[in-house]
């Protein structure tokens, strides 16, 4: 085992802990350090591949709380959003788009942490639009999680329903994304082999996170997810700003 692969295992293991606790944030934690040792195209493939099994682990840990209807409501919008986001890159600077999206996410998460509670997001259309926004941000900025986190927080899903449903949603999105990468030849044998090698470390981290989250109250879990949402926005702004330099 070389030092690069060992470092990657540590990174995805820590990312798995965060993911096991919240059901999202795997890419947020893993991508920045992975970019220091792998090419961007490889990192995308690795995070999608390694996070698939971790999502399954979270779903299996609380499958009775899975809201399949909500996932199916979000998916059509997400598929459309994935295509729209890719098209947006032709007309809009992705770095600028990421800064704007990061500022909106960070600002909104601060409002939620300060007690703001949005209403009117329990219907079908808000879920469909959240999926569309998630898909569009996924292919244009990499920030696919915030729209779903905001929707679930507004609906005040229970801790386990939040974790298992957002993980189920990301399973579907990651499979679609992986198929797209495969069809474009962006994923080769080396990426597949490395993803398989990283999956055990990511899975062990997820199992640990699943156990740790049992100690959190509903209020503590909400603060954790909103804090991670704020970090997502700040990281989006920071990485885009660095790219501009």
ABEGO torsion letter per residue (X at the ends): XBAAAAAAAAAAAAAAAAAAAAGBGAAAAAAAAAAAABBAAAAAAAAAAAAAAAAAAAAAAAAAABBAAAAAAAAAAAAAAAAAAAAAAAABBAAAAAAAAAAAAAAAAAAAAAGBBBBGAABAAAAAAAAAAAAAAAAAAGBAAAAAAAAAAAAGBBAAAAAAAAAAAAAAAAAAAAAAAAAAGABBAAAAAAAAAAAAAAAAAAAAAAAAAAABBAAAAAAAAAAAAAAAAAAAAAAAAAAAX
